C-alpha cells in the first residue's frame, strides 16, 4: 500500500518507519540542516550525498543532491522530514528498475542520480555507454514530488527519440519481427517450421495412423510420397481360460476346497497369489478373486479381466501381457504355475495368442529393408512417427499445413505493421514502405497489398489459394533458408539492423524538453547547448535531455 505525503507517494512500510524514526529523535523540530542530512545519509547508506544542483555530478547508481533550502525546510517541518526520509528509504528498491532500462536499450548504465531542489521538486539524470563506447546523457525534469517508482517510470518512459518515437518500442517491434520470421522458418530452439511439406497423410487410417511429424527433420530432405508395407502388427501375449458357468459352485466347477497358490513369472521376476476356495464360492467368485489379486500388482506386467457372457451365463478369465512384442530371447512374456488344481480348472495356463513384434517396410522409390518393433508405435524416418493398426500396404502423402501457413502469415503481417507504426513516419517507416512498394508484385501473388504508408493487408481468399498451390512456400523461402534476397529476408535484415543501432532509423534531431532546475535552482533555465549537441553527434541519439 502507498501513502501520499505532501504530494510524494511512498510505501506504507517506509512511511511508518520514517514516522517512527522522526518521532523518536524529534527531528524536524528545530533540527539543524546538517543533522537532517546526516539522518538521511543513515537511512540511505551507500548513497553519495551532495548539495550541488549540477546534473551528471557523481559516479555509480546511488547519487542524490539535496538543495540546502530543502534541508532547512525539513529541519523545521516534521512532515517534510518524514516525507524526505520515507522517500529515501524507498530509494534502494527503485534503483533496481534501471537494470530493466539497460536490458531494453542494450546500453550499460554507468551512473544515475536524483536532484531535489529548494522547493522539493525532483529531477533525475543518468549516464550510459553504448556498444561502441560512446557516452549518452539523459536528464528528466520531475515536477511535483513523485514516488521513487514514479520517478523511475517517468525516467524510463522519457527515453523517446525523433519527435516522439519510442526507441524502446522500436526495439520491441524489431525483436518481435525477428522472432516471427525464425518461428516461420523453424530457426532457433523450440521452433518448428510451418512452411514446406510439414504434414504426412495416411491413405488408410485403419491400417496406419500418423501420430507426429518433426517438421525440422522433414525439411532436411526433399519431400516425397512413399508407401509402407505392414506385414504384421505387434501383439501382446494373451492367455484365455476355460468358460465356466458363472453361477455354479466352485466345487461343482472342479476346484478343490482349501488353499491355492498361482505363481506368475514375468520380466525375470516371480509373483505369488494365494487364495482360498470355500464351499460357498461360485466359479465367478474364484475368477474374480484371482483377477483382483493380479491387477493389484501393477509391476507384474500382466493384466486380468473376466469376460462374462450374459446370454450363456458363462465367464472366462483372460490374462494379457501389459506390453506387446517378444522379449530379447524370443520367450513368452509370462508363464504360470500353481499349487493345487486351480490353474487347470481355470485353463489360463495355455497361450491363446502369442506375443509378436511388428514387421514393416518403408518404401521410398524402392523396396525398403525389413524393420521390426516390439510396439506398434514406429518411426518411418525423416521425423515421421506412426501407429501400425493392420496388415497391408498404405500410401503416405506429403502435404502442407495450409491453415498453419496462413496463420503464420497473419502474424508476420501484424509484426510488419507494428514496426511501421513504431517508426512514427521516420526512416524505419519509410524504409519498410519503400520495400513493400518495390515488392508489390510478389506480395500480390500471395494475397497481400500495401498502402502508401507501408501498412500491409491480407486478401484471405487469395492467400488461401497461394497456400494450396505452394506459392506461399516459395514466397517465404525466396532466397533460401537464410538467403540474401526475397521480401521476408529483407524485412529480417532491417529488423536486425534496428537491433544493432535503433537510432539510425529515427529522426536525427536532439532537443531539450521543459525548462530544468539547472545550476541555479531558483531560476529556471534550459539545459546547456553542449549537452544537446552531444546527442546529435552520436549515432544512438536518445534526444533525452529531458
C-alpha positions as CSV (number, residue, x, y, z in Angstrom):
1,X,0.0,0.0,0.0
2,X,1.2,3.5,-0.8
3,X,0.8,6.7,1.2
4,X,0.8,10.3,-0.2
5,X,2.9,12.7,2.0
6,X,2.8,16.3,0.7
7,X,2.5,15.1,-2.9
8,X,5.1,12.3,-2.7
9,X,4.0,8.7,-2.8
10,X,5.9,6.3,-0.6
11,X,5.3,2.8,0.6
12,X,3.3,2.2,3.8
13,X,6.3,0.4,5.3
14,X,8.7,3.2,4.6
15,X,6.2,5.9,5.8
16,X,5.6,4.1,9.1
17,X,9.4,3.6,9.6
18,X,10.1,7.2,8.8
19,X,7.4,8.4,11.2
20,X,8.8,6.3,14.0
21,X,12.4,7.5,13.3
22,X,11.4,11.1,13.2
23,X,9.3,10.9,16.3
24,X,11.9,9.0,18.3
25,X,14.6,11.6,17.5
26,X,12.2,14.6,17.5
27,X,13.6,15.5,14.0
28,X,12.0,18.4,12.1
29,X,11.5,20.5,15.2
30,X,14.4,22.8,15.4
31,X,16.9,20.3,14.0
32,X,19.8,21.7,12.1
33,X,20.2,21.2,8.3
34,X,23.4,19.2,8.9
35,X,21.5,16.9,11.3
36,X,18.8,16.4,8.6
37,X,21.5,15.5,6.0
38,X,23.2,13.1,8.5
39,X,19.8,11.4,9.3
40,X,19.1,10.9,5.6
41,X,22.6,9.5,5.0
42,X,22.0,7.0,7.7
43,X,18.8,5.9,6.0
44,X,20.5,5.7,2.6
45,X,23.7,4.0,3.4
46,X,25.9,3.6,0.4
47,X,24.4,6.6,-1.4
48,X,26.5,9.6,-2.4
49,X,25.1,12.8,-0.9
50,X,25.8,16.4,-2.1
51,X,24.2,19.8,-2.3
52,X,25.3,20.5,-5.8
53,X,22.5,21.1,-8.3
54,X,24.7,20.3,-11.2
55,X,23.5,17.3,-13.3
56,X,25.7,14.4,-14.1
57,X,27.7,15.0,-10.9
58,X,28.7,11.7,-9.3
59,X,29.5,8.2,-10.2
60,X,27.7,4.9,-9.5
61,X,24.0,4.4,-9.4
62,X,23.3,6.0,-6.0
63,X,23.7,9.7,-6.2
64,X,21.4,12.2,-4.5
65,X,21.8,16.0,-4.5
66,X,19.6,18.0,-2.0
67,X,19.5,21.8,-2.0
68,X,20.3,23.4,1.3
69,X,16.9,25.0,1.2
70,X,15.2,21.6,1.2
71,X,17.3,20.6,4.2
72,X,16.4,23.8,6.0
73,X,12.8,23.3,5.3
74,X,12.9,19.7,6.7
75,X,14.8,20.9,9.7
76,X,11.8,22.9,10.8
77,X,8.9,20.8,9.5
78,X,8.4,17.3,10.9
79,X,6.1,16.3,8.0
80,X,8.7,17.4,5.4
81,X,11.3,15.4,7.4
82,X,9.0,12.3,7.3
83,X,8.5,12.8,3.5
84,X,12.2,13.0,2.7
85,X,13.1,10.1,5.0
86,X,10.4,7.8,3.6
87,X,11.4,8.8,0.1
88,X,15.0,7.9,1.0
89,X,14.0,4.5,2.5
90,X,12.2,3.6,-0.8
91,X,15.2,4.6,-2.9
92,X,17.1,1.3,-2.7
93,X,14.2,-0.7,-4.1
94,X,13.6,1.6,-7.0
95,X,17.3,1.6,-8.1
96,X,16.9,-2.0,-9.5
97,X,14.4,-0.7,-12.1
98,X,17.3,0.9,-14.0
99,X,18.5,-2.6,-14.9
100,X,15.3,-3.0,-16.9
101,X,16.3,0.1,-18.8
102,X,19.7,-1.4,-19.6
103,X,18.2,-4.6,-20.9
104,X,15.6,-2.8,-23.0
105,X,18.1,-0.4,-24.7
106,X,21.2,-2.5,-24.9
107,X,23.2,0.2,-23.1
108,X,25.3,-0.1,-19.9
109,X,24.3,2.3,-17.2
110,X,27.3,4.0,-15.6
111,X,25.7,6.5,-13.2
112,X,22.4,7.7,-12.0
113,X,21.3,10.4,-9.7
114,X,18.4,12.5,-8.3
115,X,18.2,16.2,-7.7
116,X,15.9,17.7,-5.1
117,X,15.6,21.5,-5.4
118,X,14.8,24.0,-2.6
119,X,11.1,23.6,-3.1
120,X,11.3,19.8,-3.0
121,X,10.8,19.3,-6.8
122,X,12.8,16.4,-8.2
123,X,14.9,15.8,-11.3
124,X,16.8,12.7,-12.4
125,X,19.9,12.2,-14.6
126,X,21.8,9.2,-15.9
127,X,25.0,8.5,-17.9
128,X,25.3,5.3,-20.0
129,X,27.6,3.8,-22.6
130,X,26.6,2.1,-25.8
131,X,28.2,-0.8,-27.6
132,X,30.7,1.5,-29.4
133,X,31.8,3.1,-26.1
134,X,30.1,6.4,-26.7
135,X,28.6,8.1,-23.7
136,X,24.9,9.0,-23.5
137,X,23.5,11.5,-21.1
138,X,19.9,11.9,-20.0
139,X,18.1,14.5,-17.9
140,X,14.5,14.4,-16.8
141,X,12.5,17.1,-15.0
142,X,10.0,15.7,-12.5
143,X,7.6,18.4,-11.4
144,X,5.9,17.9,-8.0
145,X,7.0,15.2,-5.7
146,X,6.6,11.7,-7.2
147,X,7.5,8.5,-5.6
148,X,10.7,6.6,-6.4
149,X,8.6,4.2,-8.5
150,X,7.0,7.1,-10.4
151,X,10.4,8.8,-10.8
152,X,11.9,5.7,-12.3
153,X,8.8,5.0,-14.5
154,X,8.9,8.6,-15.9
155,X,12.7,8.4,-16.4
156,X,12.3,5.2,-18.4
157,X,9.4,6.3,-20.4
158,X,11.1,9.6,-21.2
159,X,13.6,7.8,-23.4
160,X,11.8,8.8,-26.6
161,X,13.6,10.0,-29.7
162,X,12.9,11.6,-33.0
163,X,10.0,13.8,-32.2
164,X,8.2,11.3,-30.0
165,X,9.3,8.0,-31.5
166,X,9.6,5.5,-28.6
167,X,13.0,3.9,-29.0
168,X,12.2,1.0,-26.7
169,X,9.1,0.2,-28.7
170,X,11.1,0.3,-31.9
171,X,13.4,-2.3,-30.3
172,X,10.5,-4.4,-29.1
173,X,8.8,-4.5,-32.6
174,X,12.0,-5.4,-34.3
175,X,12.7,-8.2,-31.8
176,X,9.2,-9.5,-32.4
177,X,9.7,-9.5,-36.1
178,X,12.9,-11.5,-35.9
179,X,11.2,-14.0,-33.6
180,X,8.3,-14.2,-36.0
181,X,10.5,-15.0,-39.0
182,X,12.5,-17.5,-37.0
183,X,9.3,-19.2,-35.9
184,X,8.0,-19.4,-39.5
185,X,11.2,-21.0,-40.8
186,X,11.8,-23.2,-37.8
187,X,15.0,-21.4,-36.8
188,X,16.0,-21.5,-33.2
189,X,15.3,-23.8,-30.3
190,X,11.7,-24.9,-29.9
191,X,10.6,-23.6,-33.3
192,X,9.1,-26.0,-35.9
193,X,8.6,-24.7,-39.5
194,X,5.1,-24.4,-40.8
195,X,6.2,-23.8,-44.4
196,X,7.2,-26.6,-46.8
197,X,5.9,-30.1,-46.7
198,X,5.3,-30.3,-42.9
199,X,2.4,-32.9,-42.9
200,X,2.2,-36.6,-43.7
201,X,-1.2,-38.0,-44.6
202,X,-2.0,-41.8,-44.3
203,X,-4.0,-43.2,-47.2
204,X,-5.7,-45.7,-44.8
205,X,-6.2,-44.7,-41.1
206,X,-7.5,-48.2,-40.3
207,X,-4.1,-49.7,-41.2
208,X,-1.7,-46.9,-40.3
209,X,-2.2,-43.6,-38.4
210,X,0.4,-40.7,-38.5
211,X,1.0,-39.7,-34.8
212,X,3.5,-36.9,-35.2
213,X,5.8,-35.1,-37.6
214,X,9.0,-33.3,-36.8
215,X,9.0,-30.6,-39.4
216,X,12.6,-29.7,-38.8
217,X,13.8,-33.2,-39.7
218,X,11.3,-33.4,-42.5
219,X,12.6,-30.2,-44.1
220,X,16.1,-31.5,-44.2
221,X,15.3,-33.9,-47.1
222,X,13.4,-33.4,-50.3
223,X,9.7,-34.3,-49.5
224,X,8.3,-37.2,-51.4
225,X,5.4,-39.6,-51.1
226,X,6.1,-43.2,-50.0
227,X,4.4,-46.5,-49.1
228,X,4.5,-48.6,-46.0
229,X,4.0,-52.4,-46.1
230,X,2.8,-53.7,-42.8
231,X,3.5,-57.4,-42.7
232,X,2.3,-58.0,-39.1
233,X,1.4,-55.8,-36.2
234,X,2.9,-56.2,-32.7
235,X,0.7,-58.2,-30.3
236,X,0.7,-59.0,-26.6
237,X,0.7,-62.5,-25.2
238,X,-2.9,-63.5,-24.3
239,X,-4.0,-66.5,-22.2
240,X,-7.7,-67.0,-22.4
241,X,-9.1,-69.5,-19.8
242,X,-12.0,-72.0,-19.8
243,X,-15.6,-70.8,-20.0
244,X,-17.1,-71.7,-16.6
245,X,-20.8,-71.5,-15.6
246,X,-20.6,-68.3,-13.5
247,X,-23.3,-69.3,-11.0
248,X,-22.0,-72.9,-10.4
249,X,-20.4,-73.6,-7.1
250,X,-16.6,-73.6,-7.3
251,X,-16.6,-77.3,-6.2
252,X,-19.0,-78.2,-9.0
253,X,-16.7,-76.5,-11.5
254,X,-13.9,-78.7,-10.2
255,X,-12.0,-76.5,-7.8
256,X,-10.5,-78.3,-4.7
257,X,-11.6,-76.8,-1.4
258,X,-8.9,-75.1,0.7
259,X,-5.8,-73.1,0.0
260,X,-4.3,-72.5,-3.5
261,X,-1.4,-70.6,-5.0
262,X,-0.8,-69.4,-8.5
263,X,2.8,-68.3,-9.4
264,X,3.3,-65.8,-12.3
265,X,6.7,-65.4,-13.9
266,X,7.1,-62.1,-15.8
267,X,10.1,-60.0,-16.6
268,X,12.5,-62.2,-14.8
269,X,10.5,-62.0,-11.5
270,X,8.1,-64.3,-9.7
271,X,4.8,-63.1,-8.2
272,X,2.7,-65.4,-6.0
273,X,-1.0,-65.1,-5.5
274,X,-2.6,-67.0,-2.6
275,X,-6.3,-67.6,-2.2
276,X,-8.8,-70.0,-0.6
277,X,-11.8,-71.8,-2.1
278,X,-14.7,-72.3,0.3
279,X,-17.9,-74.3,0.0
280,X,-20.0,-71.2,-0.8
281,X,-17.8,-69.8,-3.5
282,X,-19.0,-69.8,-7.1
283,X,-16.8,-70.2,-10.1
284,X,-17.2,-66.5,-10.8
285,X,-16.1,-65.7,-7.2
286,X,-12.8,-67.6,-7.7
287,X,-12.1,-66.0,-11.1
288,X,-12.8,-62.5,-9.7
289,X,-10.6,-63.2,-6.7
290,X,-7.6,-64.1,-8.9
291,X,-8.2,-61.2,-11.3
292,X,-8.3,-58.7,-8.4
293,X,-5.1,-60.1,-7.0
294,X,-3.2,-59.9,-10.3
295,X,-4.4,-56.4,-11.1
296,X,-3.3,-55.2,-7.7
297,X,0.3,-55.9,-8.6
298,X,0.9,-53.2,-11.2
299,X,4.5,-54.1,-11.6
300,X,3.7,-57.7,-12.6
301,X,3.4,-56.8,-16.3
302,X,0.2,-58.7,-16.7
303,X,-3.5,-57.5,-16.6
304,X,-6.5,-59.7,-15.8
305,X,-10.1,-59.4,-16.8
306,X,-13.3,-61.5,-16.7
307,X,-15.3,-61.8,-19.9
308,X,-18.9,-62.6,-18.9
309,X,-21.5,-63.7,-21.5
310,X,-24.9,-62.8,-20.2
311,X,-26.6,-64.8,-23.0
312,X,-24.9,-68.1,-21.9
313,X,-24.2,-67.3,-18.3
314,X,-20.5,-68.3,-18.9
315,X,-17.5,-66.4,-17.6
316,X,-13.9,-66.6,-18.8
317,X,-10.7,-65.4,-17.0
318,X,-8.3,-63.7,-19.5
319,X,-4.7,-62.7,-18.8
320,X,-2.8,-60.4,-21.1
321,X,0.8,-59.0,-21.1
322,X,0.9,-55.3,-20.5
323,X,3.3,-54.8,-23.4
324,X,3.4,-56.0,-26.9
325,X,6.2,-57.9,-28.7
326,X,8.5,-60.6,-27.5
327,X,11.5,-60.3,-25.2
328,X,15.1,-60.3,-26.4
329,X,15.3,-64.1,-26.1
330,X,12.1,-64.6,-28.0
331,X,10.5,-66.2,-25.0
332,X,6.9,-65.9,-23.8
333,X,6.2,-62.7,-21.9
334,X,4.8,-64.6,-18.9
335,X,4.2,-68.2,-17.6
336,X,2.1,-69.6,-14.8
337,X,2.4,-72.4,-12.3
338,X,0.1,-73.5,-9.4
339,X,-0.1,-75.5,-6.2
340,X,-3.5,-77.2,-6.4
341,X,-5.8,-77.7,-9.3
342,X,-6.9,-74.0,-9.8
343,X,-4.8,-73.4,-12.8
344,X,-6.1,-76.5,-14.7
345,X,-9.7,-75.7,-13.9
346,X,-9.3,-72.0,-14.9
347,X,-7.5,-73.0,-18.1
348,X,-5.3,-69.9,-18.2
349,X,-2.0,-71.7,-18.4
350,X,-2.3,-72.1,-22.2
351,X,-1.3,-69.3,-24.6
352,X,-4.1,-68.5,-27.0
353,X,-2.3,-65.5,-28.7
354,X,1.5,-65.5,-28.8
355,X,3.3,-62.2,-28.5
356,X,5.0,-61.0,-31.7
357,X,6.9,-58.0,-32.9
358,X,5.6,-55.7,-35.7
359,X,7.2,-56.2,-39.1
360,X,7.1,-53.5,-41.8
361,X,8.9,-51.9,-44.7
362,X,9.1,-48.3,-45.7
363,X,9.4,-47.9,-49.5
364,X,10.8,-44.6,-50.8
365,X,11.2,-45.4,-54.5
366,X,12.5,-48.9,-53.8
367,X,11.6,-51.7,-51.5
368,X,12.7,-50.8,-48.0
369,X,14.6,-53.1,-45.6
370,X,12.5,-55.3,-43.2
371,X,12.1,-53.5,-39.9
372,X,10.8,-54.9,-36.6
373,X,9.4,-53.2,-33.5
374,X,8.2,-54.5,-30.1
375,X,5.4,-51.9,-30.3
376,X,3.1,-50.6,-33.0
377,X,4.5,-47.1,-32.5
378,X,7.1,-46.9,-35.2
379,X,9.5,-44.4,-36.8
380,X,9.0,-44.1,-40.5
381,X,12.1,-41.9,-40.9
382,X,12.7,-38.2,-41.5
383,X,10.7,-37.3,-38.4
384,X,7.5,-39.1,-39.2
385,X,6.1,-41.3,-36.5
386,X,3.1,-43.6,-36.9
387,X,0.9,-46.3,-35.3
388,X,0.6,-49.6,-37.1
389,X,-3.0,-50.8,-36.9
390,X,-3.4,-53.5,-39.5
391,X,-1.7,-55.6,-42.3
392,X,-1.5,-54.2,-45.8
393,X,0.2,-51.5,-48.0
394,X,-0.5,-47.9,-47.2
395,X,0.3,-44.8,-49.3
396,X,1.7,-41.9,-47.3
397,X,1.4,-38.5,-49.0
398,X,3.4,-35.4,-48.0
399,X,1.3,-32.2,-47.7
400,X,1.3,-28.6,-46.5
401,X,-0.3,-27.4,-43.3
402,X,-2.2,-24.7,-45.2
403,X,-4.1,-23.3,-42.2
404,X,-0.9,-23.0,-40.2
405,X,0.8,-21.3,-43.0
406,X,-1.9,-18.7,-43.4
407,X,-2.0,-18.1,-39.6
408,X,1.8,-17.6,-39.7
409,X,1.5,-15.0,-42.5
410,X,-1.2,-13.2,-40.5
411,X,1.3,-12.9,-37.6
412,X,4.1,-11.8,-39.9
413,X,1.9,-9.0,-41.4
414,X,0.9,-7.9,-37.9
415,X,4.6,-7.7,-36.9
416,X,5.5,-5.8,-40.0
417,X,2.7,-3.3,-39.4
418,X,3.8,-2.8,-35.8
419,X,7.3,-1.9,-37.0
420,X,5.8,0.6,-39.5
421,X,3.8,2.3,-36.8
422,X,6.6,2.2,-34.2
423,X,8.8,4.1,-36.7
424,X,6.4,7.1,-36.4
425,X,6.9,8.1,-40.0
426,X,10.7,8.3,-39.7
427,X,13.4,6.3,-41.5
428,X,12.2,3.0,-40.3
429,X,8.7,3.6,-41.5
430,X,9.9,4.9,-44.8
431,X,12.3,2.0,-45.4
432,X,9.6,-0.5,-44.8
433,X,7.1,1.4,-47.0
434,X,9.6,1.5,-49.9
435,X,10.4,-2.2,-49.5
436,X,6.6,-3.0,-49.6
437,X,6.2,-0.8,-52.7
438,X,9.1,-2.4,-54.5
439,X,7.8,-5.9,-53.7
440,X,4.2,-5.2,-54.6
441,X,4.1,-7.8,-57.3
442,X,5.5,-10.6,-55.1
443,X,3.1,-9.6,-52.3
444,X,0.1,-9.6,-54.6
445,X,0.8,-13.2,-55.6
446,X,0.3,-14.3,-52.0
447,X,-2.7,-12.0,-51.4
448,X,-1.0,-9.1,-49.7
449,X,-1.4,-5.4,-50.6
450,X,0.4,-2.3,-49.1
451,X,-0.9,1.2,-48.8
452,X,1.4,4.3,-49.3
453,X,2.4,4.3,-45.7
454,X,3.6,0.7,-45.9
455,X,0.7,-0.9,-43.9
456,X,0.0,-4.4,-45.2
457,X,-3.4,-6.0,-45.7
458,X,-4.3,-9.6,-46.4
459,X,-6.8,-10.9,-49.0
460,X,-7.8,-14.2,-47.3
461,X,-9.1,-15.9,-50.4
462,X,-6.0,-15.2,-52.5
463,X,-3.7,-16.2,-49.6
464,X,-5.5,-19.5,-49.1
465,X,-5.2,-20.2,-52.8
466,X,-1.5,-19.3,-52.6
467,X,-1.0,-21.8,-49.7
468,X,-2.8,-24.6,-51.6
469,X,-0.7,-24.1,-54.7
470,X,2.7,-23.8,-52.9
471,X,3.2,-20.2,-54.0
472,X,3.3,-19.2,-50.3
473,X,6.1,-21.6,-49.7
474,X,8.2,-20.1,-52.4
475,X,7.5,-16.6,-51.2
476,X,8.6,-17.4,-47.6
477,X,11.8,-19.2,-48.7
478,X,12.7,-16.9,-51.6
479,X,16.5,-16.7,-51.2
480,X,16.8,-19.9,-49.3
481,X,16.6,-20.8,-45.7
482,X,18.9,-17.9,-44.7
483,X,19.1,-16.3,-48.2
484,X,20.1,-12.8,-49.1
485,X,17.1,-11.7,-51.1
486,X,13.4,-12.0,-51.1
487,X,10.8,-9.9,-49.1
488,X,11.0,-11.9,-45.9
489,X,14.8,-11.9,-45.8
490,X,14.9,-8.1,-46.5
491,X,12.5,-7.4,-43.7
492,X,14.5,-9.6,-41.4
493,X,17.7,-7.7,-42.2
494,X,16.0,-4.4,-41.5
495,X,14.9,-5.7,-38.1
496,X,18.4,-6.9,-37.3
497,X,19.9,-3.5,-38.3
498,X,17.3,-1.8,-36.0
499,X,18.5,-4.0,-33.1
500,X,22.2,-3.1,-33.8
501,X,21.5,0.6,-33.9
502,X,17.9,1.7,-33.3
503,X,18.7,5.4,-33.6
504,X,19.7,5.1,-37.2
505,X,16.0,4.5,-38.0
506,X,14.5,7.6,-36.3
507,X,14.7,11.3,-36.9
508,X,18.2,12.6,-36.3
509,X,17.3,15.6,-34.1
510,X,18.2,16.4,-30.5
511,X,16.2,18.8,-28.3
512,X,15.6,19.7,-24.7
513,X,12.1,19.5,-23.2
514,X,10.6,21.6,-20.4
515,X,13.0,24.0,-18.5
516,X,15.2,22.3,-16.0
517,X,16.2,23.3,-12.4
518,X,19.8,23.5,-13.5
519,X,22.8,25.1,-11.9
520,X,20.7,27.8,-10.3
521,X,17.7,26.0,-8.9
522,X,15.8,29.3,-8.1
523,X,16.0,30.2,-11.8
524,X,14.5,28.0,-14.5
525,X,16.9,27.7,-17.5
526,X,17.2,25.4,-20.5
527,X,19.9,22.7,-20.3
528,X,23.3,23.8,-21.8
529,X,23.5,23.5,-25.6
530,X,26.7,21.5,-25.5
531,X,24.8,18.6,-23.9
532,X,22.1,18.8,-26.6
533,X,24.9,18.8,-29.2
534,X,26.4,15.7,-27.6
535,X,23.3,13.8,-28.6
536,X,23.2,15.0,-32.2
537,X,26.8,14.0,-32.7
538,X,26.2,10.4,-31.6
539,X,24.8,7.5,-33.6
540,X,22.3,6.3,-30.9
541,X,20.6,9.7,-30.4
542,X,18.5,9.4,-27.3
543,X,17.4,13.0,-27.5
544,X,17.0,12.6,-23.8
545,X,18.0,15.9,-22.4
546,X,14.8,15.6,-20.5
